[in-house]
Amino acid sequence: MHETVHAAVLVGMLLLASKIGEEVAERTRLPGFIGSVLAGLVLSSAVLGVVTPEDLESASLLFMLGINFTLFLAGIEELSNPSLLVPRRQDIIATFLLLSGSMISTLAVLWILTDVSLRTALGIGLIMSIISAGPLMKILLSKGTLGEREIAAMRVGLLVEIVSLILFNTVTQGFNVTKLVQSAAFVALVYMVGRHYLDEILMFIERHMAVKEAPFAIVVAMVIMAGYIAEALGFNAAVTALLLGVFLSEYMELRPLYLERIRAFTYGFLEPLFFIGIGVHAIRPSATTLLISAALLLAASLPKIAIASMEGFQGRERLIYLAKGGVDAALLLSLLQAKLLGYNMYTATLVAVIASTILSSLSFRVSERKPDALRLRLRDIDLDMDIIHVDERAEYAAKIVSEKGAAVVVDEYMRPVGYVTAEDFVEADPQLLRRLPLRFFLRTEVPIVPADKTLVEILSDISLLHEPIIAVVNDRGEIIGTITTRKLLSLLLRPSAKRKETSMPTGSENGRGGSEAPAPQHPRGES
C-alpha cells in the first residue's frame, strides 16, 4: 500500500513539474518538451537529487507508454503529409550528404573521446544526425512565409527522419545487411497493409459494435500492444508506434473527436511523464561529459549547417536542420533501456540534443518586423462571431450551424462551454429539435486560444487546424470572436490580393477600377 501511495504522489508531482517546465519553455519561445526535460534534470541527481531512476520503476509502465503514444501522434501529425513524401533528386542527395556527414563526424568523435562499442556509437550517431520533422516544420512556419526552399527543407527533414528510424532499428537489433533489409521490408509492409486494410477493419468495428467508444479503445489497445509484439519479432517498439500513427493518420484525422481524446490522453498525461523521465535519468555531468557533449554537438551540426548553406539558407537560418524533438528523445531512452549505453554517455548525448534544439529554435528569430498576415495577432483581426447561447433551443442552433457550419456555445458570462456542428443535427428528428435544449447536442471539447496568439502560432498547431471552429478569448476568458480554417485561408490569401490590386491601372479617384466587385463581408452569428 505504501509503495502504491508513493508511486501516485510521484506521478502527480512529476506531471505538475513537467507542465510548469513546458509552460516556461513556451513562454521563452523554446519547444515545450525542452522545459519538461530540463525540469527532470533539475529534479534528478544531476542537480537536486529529489528523484532517481529507481523511483520511476514503480510507475515504469506509464513512462514506457509515454514513448509509444508520443511517437504514435508524431506519426499522425508529422509524417502523414503525402506531398512531403515525394522527394526530388536533389532532396535525396541532400539527405544522403547530411546523414553520412553527420554520422561520420560523430563516429570519429566517439572513437577519439570514448570507448563505446560500434553498435552504441552507431545508435548515438543516428540520434545526433536525425532531424525531427515536426519541430522543423514549426520553425519554418515561424518565418511567416513558405517558399520552395522551405518546402524542400521539410522534405529533407522528413527523409532524414524516416531513413534514420530504419537504420536505428537495424543497429539496435544487431547490425547486419539482413537486418537492414528486414527493417526496410517491415516498414514497407506495415505501411502498405495499414493504408489499405486497417481503416476498413476499424470502420467495420464502428458499424457493428454498439459499445461506447469501441474504436477509441481499440486504437489505444493497438498502440499499447503493437509495439511490443513487433519487438518480440525483432523490431523496435517506439518505431512501430510511429509507423502505426502514419498509417492510421487518415482514419484519425477524419474522426477529430477520437483524435482529440488521444491527444488529451497523451499531451496531458503520458507525454509530460515521458519527457520529464528523460531528464530524471540524467546524472551530474563531469567536465569530460560536457566536453563529449560539445564535441558531439559540433560534429553533428557542421554537416547540417553546410547542407543548409548549400540550399540557400543564410545567417542563423542555417541552424534549421539542428531541430530535435520527441523522436530523438525516445530513441535515446530506448538505448539506455536496452543497456546499450551507460548513464554518462546518456547524459552527454542528452545535453547535446537539448543544445541542438535550443540552437535550432533561434534560426528564424529575426529582429526585423515583416508586414505579413502570419504575424498578426488574433485580437487585431476582424474575427467572426459565430456563437450561440447555451440556453437556446436545438432548433435555433441547427438553423445557425446550417449557415455557418459550426458555432461556439457560450454561457451567460460569454465564456465558451462547448461547440456544435452541422453533423450533430443532421440525424435528429426535426420535431425533436423543437423540444430539446441545445445542451443535449453540445460538444464540450471546444478549442480555446487567447487573443494574443498570432496566425502563425495557430497554423503551426496541427491539432487546431483539424477543428471545425476555434473560440478566441480575452484575458477574462470571455469570447471575443471565432475563427475557422476557411477564415484562416481568407486571411492568408488577402495580402496577395492586395498586392495584385495595387498593380492594376487606376480607373477612379480612389485608385480602383470601375468594375471592381465589393469586398466580401464576413457574416457574424447571432447570440
C-alpha positions as CSV (number, residue, x, y, z in Angstrom):
1,M,0.0,0.0,0.0
2,H,2.8,2.4,0.9
3,E,4.5,1.8,-2.5
4,T,1.3,2.5,-4.3
5,V,0.8,5.8,-2.5
6,H,4.4,6.8,-3.1
7,A,4.0,6.0,-6.8
8,A,0.8,8.0,-7.1
9,V,2.3,11.1,-5.3
10,L,5.5,10.8,-7.5
11,V,3.5,10.7,-10.7
12,G,1.4,13.7,-9.7
13,M,4.5,15.7,-8.7
14,L,6.3,14.9,-11.9
15,L,3.2,15.6,-14.0
16,L,2.9,19.1,-12.4
17,A,6.6,19.8,-12.7
18,S,6.6,18.8,-16.3
19,K,3.7,21.0,-17.3
20,I,5.3,24.0,-15.4
21,G,8.6,23.4,-17.3
22,E,6.7,23.2,-20.6
23,E,4.9,26.5,-19.9
24,V,8.1,28.3,-19.1
25,A,9.8,26.9,-22.2
26,E,7.0,28.0,-24.5
27,R,6.9,31.5,-22.9
28,T,10.6,31.8,-23.9
29,R,9.8,30.6,-27.4
30,L,11.5,27.2,-27.0
31,P,9.9,23.9,-27.8
32,G,7.7,22.8,-24.9
33,F,9.4,19.4,-24.4
34,I,12.7,21.1,-23.6
35,G,11.1,22.6,-20.5
36,S,9.9,19.2,-19.4
37,V,13.3,17.6,-19.9
38,L,15.0,20.4,-18.0
39,A,12.5,20.0,-15.2
40,G,13.5,16.4,-15.0
41,L,17.2,17.4,-15.0
42,V,16.6,19.8,-12.1
43,L,14.8,17.1,-10.0
44,S,17.3,14.4,-10.9
45,S,20.6,13.5,-9.2
46,A,22.3,15.9,-11.7
47,V,21.0,18.9,-9.6
48,L,18.7,18.5,-6.7
49,G,18.6,14.7,-6.3
50,V,14.9,14.7,-5.5
51,V,14.0,11.9,-7.9
52,T,16.2,9.0,-9.1
53,P,15.6,6.5,-12.0
54,E,14.9,3.8,-9.3
55,D,12.0,5.9,-8.1
56,L,10.5,5.7,-11.6
57,E,10.3,1.9,-11.5
58,S,7.1,1.9,-9.5
59,A,5.4,3.7,-12.4
60,S,7.6,2.5,-15.2
61,L,4.6,1.3,-17.3
62,L,3.4,4.9,-17.7
63,F,6.8,6.1,-18.8
64,M,7.1,3.3,-21.3
65,L,3.6,4.0,-22.7
66,G,4.6,7.7,-23.0
67,I,7.2,6.7,-25.6
68,N,4.6,4.8,-27.7
69,F,1.9,7.4,-27.6
70,T,4.2,10.3,-28.2
71,L,5.6,8.7,-31.3
72,F,2.1,7.5,-32.4
73,L,0.9,11.1,-32.5
74,A,4.2,12.1,-34.2
75,G,3.3,9.7,-37.0
76,I,-0.1,11.2,-37.3
77,E,1.0,14.8,-37.2
78,E,4.4,14.9,-38.7
79,L,4.8,12.0,-41.2
80,S,1.3,11.8,-42.8
81,N,1.5,14.6,-45.3
82,P,1.6,12.9,-48.7
83,S,3.0,16.0,-50.5
84,L,6.2,15.7,-48.4
85,L,6.7,12.0,-49.2
86,V,7.5,12.6,-52.8
87,P,11.2,13.8,-52.8
88,R,13.1,15.3,-55.7
89,R,16.5,14.0,-56.7
90,Q,18.3,16.9,-55.0
91,D,16.4,16.2,-51.8
92,I,17.7,12.6,-51.8
93,I,21.2,13.8,-52.5
94,A,21.0,16.4,-49.6
95,T,19.6,13.7,-47.3
96,F,22.5,11.3,-48.1
97,L,25.1,14.0,-47.6
98,L,23.6,15.2,-44.4
99,L,23.2,11.8,-42.8
100,S,26.6,10.4,-44.0
101,G,28.4,13.6,-43.0
102,S,26.9,13.8,-39.5
103,M,27.3,10.1,-38.9
104,I,31.0,10.0,-40.0
105,S,31.9,13.1,-37.9
106,T,30.0,11.8,-34.9
107,L,31.6,8.4,-35.1
108,A,35.0,10.0,-35.3
109,V,34.4,12.0,-32.1
110,L,33.1,8.9,-30.3
111,W,36.1,6.8,-31.4
112,I,38.6,9.5,-30.2
113,L,36.9,10.5,-26.9
114,T,35.1,7.4,-25.7
115,D,35.4,3.6,-25.7
116,V,31.8,2.7,-26.6
117,S,31.1,-0.2,-28.8
118,L,30.4,0.2,-32.5
119,R,26.8,-0.7,-32.0
120,T,26.3,2.0,-29.4
121,A,28.3,4.5,-31.4
122,L,26.1,4.0,-34.4
123,G,23.0,4.4,-32.3
124,I,24.3,7.7,-30.8
125,G,25.4,8.8,-34.3
126,L,21.9,8.3,-35.7
127,I,20.3,10.1,-32.7
128,M,22.6,13.1,-33.3
129,S,22.1,13.0,-37.1
130,I,18.3,12.7,-37.1
131,I,16.1,15.8,-37.8
132,S,12.7,15.9,-36.1
133,A,10.2,16.8,-38.9
134,G,7.6,18.3,-36.5
135,P,9.8,20.9,-34.8
136,L,11.4,21.6,-38.2
137,M,8.0,22.4,-39.7
138,K,7.1,24.7,-36.8
139,I,10.4,26.6,-37.1
140,L,9.9,27.1,-40.8
141,L,6.3,28.2,-40.3
142,S,7.5,30.8,-37.8
143,K,9.3,32.6,-40.6
144,G,6.0,33.8,-41.8
145,T,6.1,32.7,-45.4
146,L,7.0,29.4,-47.1
147,G,8.8,29.3,-50.4
148,E,10.2,26.4,-52.4
149,R,13.4,26.5,-50.3
150,E,11.4,25.9,-47.1
151,I,9.3,23.2,-48.6
152,A,12.5,21.4,-49.8
153,A,13.9,21.7,-46.3
154,M,10.7,20.0,-45.0
155,R,11.2,17.1,-47.5
156,V,14.8,16.7,-46.5
157,G,13.9,16.7,-42.8
158,L,11.2,14.1,-43.3
159,L,13.5,11.9,-45.4
160,V,16.3,12.1,-42.8
161,E,13.8,11.1,-40.1
162,I,12.4,8.1,-41.9
163,V,15.8,6.8,-43.1
164,S,17.3,7.3,-39.6
165,L,14.5,5.3,-38.0
166,I,15.0,2.4,-40.3
167,L,18.8,2.4,-39.7
168,F,18.3,2.8,-35.9
169,N,16.1,-0.3,-35.7
170,T,18.7,-2.2,-37.7
171,V,21.5,-1.0,-35.3
172,T,19.7,-1.7,-32.0
173,Q,18.6,-5.2,-33.1
174,G,22.1,-6.1,-34.2
175,F,23.7,-4.6,-37.3
176,N,23.9,-6.7,-40.4
177,V,22.7,-6.4,-44.0
178,T,20.0,-9.0,-43.5
179,K,18.5,-7.0,-40.6
180,L,18.7,-3.8,-42.7
181,V,16.7,-5.4,-45.5
182,Q,14.2,-6.9,-42.9
183,S,13.7,-3.5,-41.3
184,A,13.1,-1.8,-44.7
185,A,10.7,-4.6,-45.7
186,F,8.9,-4.4,-42.4
187,V,8.4,-0.6,-42.8
188,A,7.1,-1.1,-46.3
189,L,4.8,-4.0,-45.4
190,V,3.3,-2.3,-42.4
191,Y,2.7,0.9,-44.2
192,M,1.0,-0.8,-47.2
193,V,-1.2,-3.1,-45.0
194,G,-2.1,-0.2,-42.7
195,R,-3.0,2.1,-45.5
196,H,-5.2,-0.4,-47.4
197,Y,-6.8,-2.6,-44.7
198,L,-6.6,-1.2,-41.2
199,D,-9.0,1.7,-41.9
200,E,-11.6,-0.8,-43.2
201,I,-11.2,-3.0,-40.1
202,L,-11.8,-0.1,-37.8
203,M,-14.8,1.2,-39.9
204,F,-16.2,-2.4,-39.7
205,I,-15.9,-2.2,-36.0
206,E,-17.7,1.2,-35.9
207,R,-20.6,-0.2,-37.9
208,H,-21.1,-3.4,-36.0
209,M,-20.2,-2.6,-32.4
210,A,-22.6,-0.6,-30.3
211,V,-20.4,-0.4,-27.2
212,K,-19.4,3.2,-26.3
213,E,-16.0,4.4,-27.6
214,A,-15.2,1.0,-29.1
215,P,-13.0,2.4,-31.9
216,F,-11.2,4.6,-29.5
217,A,-10.5,1.7,-27.1
218,I,-9.2,-0.4,-30.0
219,V,-6.9,2.2,-31.2
220,V,-5.4,2.7,-27.7
221,A,-5.1,-1.1,-27.4
222,M,-3.3,-1.3,-30.8
223,V,-0.8,1.4,-29.8
224,I,-0.1,-0.4,-26.5
225,M,0.2,-3.9,-27.9
226,A,1.6,-3.5,-31.4
227,G,5.0,-2.1,-30.5
228,Y,5.8,-4.9,-28.1
229,I,4.5,-7.6,-30.4
230,A,6.8,-6.1,-33.1
231,E,9.7,-6.0,-30.6
232,A,9.2,-9.7,-29.9
233,L,9.6,-10.2,-33.7
234,G,12.8,-8.1,-33.7
235,F,11.6,-4.6,-34.4
236,N,11.8,-1.5,-32.2
237,A,8.6,-0.8,-30.2
238,A,8.9,3.0,-30.4
239,V,9.5,2.9,-34.2
240,T,6.5,0.6,-34.6
241,A,4.2,3.0,-32.7
242,L,5.3,5.8,-35.0
243,L,4.5,3.7,-38.1
244,L,1.1,2.9,-36.6
245,G,0.5,6.6,-36.4
246,V,1.5,7.1,-40.0
247,F,-0.9,4.6,-41.5
248,L,-3.8,5.5,-39.1
249,S,-3.4,9.2,-39.8
250,E,-6.2,9.4,-42.3
251,Y,-8.6,7.5,-40.2
252,M,-7.9,9.5,-37.1
253,E,-8.0,12.9,-38.9
254,L,-11.5,12.1,-40.2
255,R,-12.6,11.4,-36.6
256,P,-11.5,14.5,-34.7
257,L,-13.3,13.5,-31.5
258,Y,-11.3,10.3,-31.2
259,L,-8.1,12.1,-32.2
260,E,-8.7,14.9,-29.6
261,R,-9.2,12.4,-26.9
262,I,-6.0,10.6,-27.7
263,R,-4.2,13.9,-27.8
264,A,-5.6,14.9,-24.4
265,F,-4.6,11.5,-23.0
266,T,-1.1,11.8,-24.5
267,Y,-0.3,15.5,-24.2
268,G,-2.0,15.9,-20.8
269,F,-0.7,12.8,-19.1
270,L,1.7,10.3,-20.8
271,E,3.9,12.7,-22.9
272,P,4.8,15.0,-19.9
273,L,5.7,12.0,-17.8
274,F,7.8,10.6,-20.7
275,F,9.8,13.8,-21.2
276,I,10.4,14.5,-17.6
277,G,11.5,10.9,-17.2
278,I,14.1,11.6,-19.9
279,G,15.6,14.3,-17.7
280,V,15.4,12.2,-14.5
281,H,17.6,9.5,-16.0
282,A,20.5,12.0,-16.4
283,I,23.3,12.3,-13.8
284,R,25.5,15.2,-12.8
285,P,27.8,15.8,-15.8
286,S,31.5,15.9,-15.3
287,A,33.9,18.2,-17.3
288,T,34.6,15.2,-19.5
289,T,30.9,14.6,-20.1
290,L,30.4,18.2,-21.1
291,L,33.4,18.0,-23.4
292,I,31.9,15.0,-25.2
293,S,28.5,16.8,-25.4
294,A,30.1,19.8,-27.0
295,A,32.1,17.6,-29.4
296,L,29.0,15.6,-30.4
297,L,27.0,18.8,-31.0
298,L,29.8,20.3,-33.1
299,A,30.4,17.1,-35.1
300,A,26.7,16.5,-35.9
301,S,25.9,20.2,-36.6
302,L,28.6,21.2,-39.0
303,P,27.4,18.9,-41.9
304,K,23.8,20.1,-41.3
305,I,24.8,23.7,-41.4
306,A,26.8,23.0,-44.6
307,I,23.8,21.4,-46.3
308,A,21.5,24.3,-45.2
309,S,24.0,26.7,-46.7
310,M,24.1,24.8,-50.0
311,E,20.3,25.1,-50.1
312,G,20.4,28.8,-49.8
313,F,19.8,29.5,-46.1
314,Q,21.9,32.3,-44.7
315,G,23.0,33.5,-41.3
316,R,21.0,32.0,-38.4
317,E,18.7,30.3,-40.9
318,R,21.4,27.7,-41.4
319,L,20.6,26.2,-38.0
320,I,17.3,24.8,-39.1
321,Y,18.5,21.2,-39.5
322,L,19.5,21.1,-35.9
323,A,15.8,20.6,-34.9
324,K,15.2,17.9,-32.4
325,G,12.1,16.6,-30.7
326,G,10.3,13.6,-29.1
327,V,11.6,11.1,-31.6
328,D,15.2,11.8,-30.7
329,A,14.4,11.6,-27.0
330,A,12.5,8.4,-27.4
331,L,15.4,6.7,-29.3
332,L,17.9,7.9,-26.7
333,L,15.9,6.5,-23.8
334,S,15.4,3.2,-25.7
335,L,19.2,2.9,-26.0
336,L,19.5,3.3,-22.2
337,Q,16.7,0.8,-21.5
338,A,18.4,-1.7,-23.8
339,K,21.6,-1.2,-21.8
340,L,23.5,-0.2,-24.9
341,L,24.9,2.9,-23.2
342,G,25.6,4.0,-19.6
343,Y,24.4,7.0,-17.7
344,N,27.4,9.1,-18.5
345,M,27.0,8.7,-22.3
346,Y,23.3,9.1,-21.9
347,T,23.7,12.4,-20.1
348,A,26.3,13.6,-22.7
349,T,24.1,12.8,-25.6
350,L,21.0,14.3,-23.9
351,V,22.9,17.6,-23.2
352,A,23.9,17.7,-26.9
353,V,20.3,17.1,-28.0
354,I,19.0,19.9,-25.8
355,A,21.6,22.3,-27.0
356,S,20.8,21.4,-30.6
357,T,17.1,22.0,-30.0
358,I,17.8,25.5,-28.5
359,L,20.1,26.5,-31.3
360,S,17.6,25.4,-34.0
361,S,14.8,27.4,-32.3
362,L,17.0,30.6,-32.8
363,S,17.2,30.0,-36.6
364,F,14.3,32.2,-37.6
365,R,14.1,34.6,-34.7
366,V,14.6,37.6,-36.9
367,S,14.7,41.0,-35.4
368,E,13.0,42.9,-38.2
369,R,9.2,43.0,-38.3
370,K,7.7,41.9,-41.6
371,P,4.4,43.2,-42.8
372,D,2.9,39.7,-43.1
373,A,-0.5,38.4,-42.3
374,L,1.0,35.4,-40.4
375,R,2.4,37.8,-37.7
376,L,-1.0,39.4,-37.0
377,R,-2.4,38.7,-33.6
378,L,-6.0,37.4,-33.3
379,R,-7.1,40.5,-31.4
380,D,-6.1,42.7,-34.4
381,I,-8.1,40.6,-36.9
382,D,-11.8,41.1,-37.9
383,L,-12.9,37.8,-36.4
384,D,-16.2,36.1,-37.0
385,M,-18.7,35.9,-34.1
386,D,-20.4,32.5,-34.7
387,I,-21.8,31.9,-31.2
388,I,-25.0,30.5,-29.6
389,H,-26.2,30.8,-26.0
390,V,-26.2,27.6,-24.1
391,D,-29.9,28.0,-23.1
392,E,-31.1,28.2,-26.8
393,R,-33.3,25.5,-28.3
394,A,-31.7,22.9,-30.5
395,E,-33.9,24.0,-33.5
396,Y,-32.4,27.6,-33.4
397,A,-28.9,26.2,-33.1
398,A,-29.5,23.9,-36.1
399,K,-30.5,26.9,-38.2
400,I,-27.4,28.8,-37.2
401,V,-25.0,25.9,-38.0
402,S,-26.8,25.2,-41.2
403,E,-25.4,28.5,-42.4
404,K,-22.1,28.7,-40.5
405,G,-21.1,25.0,-40.4
406,A,-20.2,25.3,-36.7
407,A,-20.7,27.6,-33.8
408,V,-19.3,28.1,-30.3
409,V,-21.7,27.7,-27.4
410,V,-21.3,30.3,-24.6
411,D,-22.8,30.7,-21.1
412,E,-24.4,33.8,-19.6
413,Y,-20.9,35.3,-19.0
414,M,-19.9,34.9,-22.7
415,R,-17.4,32.2,-21.8
416,P,-17.1,29.2,-24.2
417,V,-18.6,26.0,-22.8
418,G,-18.6,23.9,-26.0
419,Y,-19.5,23.9,-29.7
420,V,-21.9,22.3,-32.2
421,T,-21.5,21.4,-35.8
422,A,-24.0,20.6,-38.6
423,E,-23.3,16.9,-38.3
424,D,-24.6,17.0,-34.7
425,F,-28.1,17.7,-36.0
426,V,-28.5,16.0,-39.4
427,E,-29.7,12.7,-38.0
428,A,-32.1,14.2,-35.4
429,D,-35.8,14.4,-36.0
430,P,-36.9,18.0,-36.7
431,Q,-39.8,17.5,-34.1
432,L,-37.2,16.5,-31.6
433,L,-35.1,19.6,-32.3
434,R,-38.1,21.8,-31.4
435,R,-38.4,20.2,-28.0
436,L,-34.9,19.6,-26.9
437,P,-32.5,22.3,-25.5
438,L,-29.1,22.8,-27.1
439,R,-27.3,21.1,-24.2
440,F,-28.3,17.7,-25.5
441,F,-26.2,18.2,-28.6
442,L,-23.3,20.1,-27.0
443,R,-19.7,19.0,-27.6
444,T,-17.7,20.1,-24.6
445,E,-14.1,19.9,-26.0
446,V,-14.2,23.4,-27.6
447,P,-10.7,24.5,-28.6
448,I,-9.9,27.9,-27.0
449,V,-7.0,30.2,-27.8
450,P,-6.0,33.6,-26.3
451,A,-6.4,36.7,-28.3
452,D,-2.7,37.5,-28.2
453,K,-1.8,34.4,-30.3
454,T,-0.5,35.1,-33.8
455,L,-1.8,33.4,-37.0
456,V,1.5,31.5,-37.4
457,E,1.1,30.0,-33.9
458,I,-2.4,28.8,-34.9
459,L,-1.1,27.4,-38.2
460,S,1.8,25.6,-36.5
461,D,-0.5,23.8,-34.1
462,I,-1.7,20.9,-36.3
463,S,-4.4,19.9,-33.8
464,L,-6.2,23.2,-34.2
465,L,-6.3,23.0,-38.0
466,H,-8.5,19.9,-37.7
467,E,-11.1,21.6,-35.5
468,P,-14.3,22.8,-37.1
469,I,-14.2,26.1,-35.1
470,I,-12.0,27.8,-32.6
471,A,-13.0,30.2,-29.8
472,V,-10.8,33.3,-29.3
473,V,-11.0,34.7,-25.7
474,N,-9.7,37.7,-23.8
475,D,-7.8,37.7,-20.5
476,R,-11.0,37.2,-18.6
477,G,-11.9,34.1,-20.6
478,E,-14.7,35.9,-22.5
479,I,-15.2,35.1,-26.1
480,I,-14.3,38.0,-28.5
481,G,-14.7,36.0,-31.7
482,T,-14.4,32.7,-33.6
483,I,-12.1,31.5,-36.3
484,T,-12.3,28.6,-38.7
485,T,-9.9,27.1,-41.3
486,R,-12.0,28.9,-44.0
487,K,-11.4,32.2,-42.2
488,L,-7.7,31.4,-41.9
489,L,-7.5,30.7,-45.6
490,S,-9.2,34.0,-46.5
491,L,-6.7,35.9,-44.2
492,L,-3.7,34.2,-45.9
493,L,-5.0,35.0,-49.4
494,R,-5.9,38.6,-48.6
495,P,-2.3,40.0,-48.8
496,S,-1.7,38.6,-52.2
497,A,-5.0,40.0,-53.4
498,K,-3.9,43.4,-52.2
499,R,-0.6,43.2,-54.0
500,K,-2.4,42.4,-57.2
501,E,-4.8,45.3,-56.6
502,T,-2.0,47.8,-56.3
503,S,-0.6,46.7,-59.7
504,M,-3.9,47.3,-61.5
505,P,-4.4,50.6,-63.5
506,T,-6.4,53.2,-61.7
507,G,-9.8,54.0,-63.1
508,S,-11.3,56.3,-60.4
509,E,-10.4,58.8,-57.8
510,N,-9.8,56.1,-55.2
511,G,-7.3,54.3,-57.4
512,R,-9.5,51.3,-58.3
513,G,-11.1,50.2,-61.5
514,G,-14.7,51.0,-62.0
515,S,-15.7,47.3,-62.4
516,E,-14.3,46.2,-59.1
517,A,-16.6,43.9,-57.0
518,P,-17.3,44.9,-53.4
519,A,-15.1,43.3,-50.8
520,P,-16.6,40.2,-49.2
521,Q,-18.4,40.7,-46.0
522,H,-17.8,38.2,-43.2
523,P,-21.1,37.1,-41.7
524,R,-21.5,37.2,-37.9
525,G,-23.5,34.7,-36.0
526,E,-26.3,35.7,-33.7
527,S,-26.1,35.3,-30.0
